[in-house]
C-alpha cells in the first residue's frame, strides 16, 4: 500500500504497529489453516 501523508516516520511506524497487531486479515494470512480433504 502507498500512504501519502505529512506525518513523521515515528507516527507512521506506530500506525503500522497498531494495524499489524490488530488486523484480522493479517492474522489469518500469517497463520496456517489446517485443511483436510476426505471422500464424501
C-alpha positions as CSV (number, residue, x, y, z in Angstrom):
1,X,0.0,0.0,0.0
2,X,1.1,3.6,-0.5
3,X,0.5,6.1,2.2
4,X,0.5,9.8,1.2
5,X,0.9,11.8,4.5
6,X,2.7,14.6,6.2
7,X,3.1,12.5,9.3
8,X,6.6,11.9,10.6
9,X,8.3,8.5,10.5
10,X,7.6,7.7,14.2
11,X,3.8,8.3,13.7
12,X,3.8,6.1,10.6
13,X,5.7,3.4,12.4
14,X,3.2,3.5,15.3
15,X,0.3,3.2,12.9
16,X,2.0,0.3,11.2
17,X,2.5,-1.4,14.6
18,X,-1.2,-0.9,15.6
19,X,-2.5,-2.2,12.3
20,X,-0.2,-5.3,12.2
21,X,-1.2,-6.1,15.8
22,X,-5.0,-5.8,15.3
23,X,-5.6,-6.8,11.7
24,X,-7.8,-9.9,11.4
25,X,-6.9,-10.4,7.8
26,X,-3.2,-10.2,8.6
27,X,-3.6,-12.7,11.4
28,X,-5.5,-15.1,9.1
29,X,-2.9,-14.9,6.4
30,X,0.0,-15.4,8.8
31,X,-1.4,-18.5,10.4
32,X,-1.5,-21.9,8.9
33,X,-5.1,-23.1,8.3
34,X,-5.4,-26.8,8.6
35,X,-7.2,-28.4,5.7
36,X,-8.3,-32.0,5.4
37,X,-9.9,-33.3,2.3
38,X,-11.8,-36.6,2.6
39,X,-14.0,-38.5,0.2
40,X,-17.7,-37.8,0.6
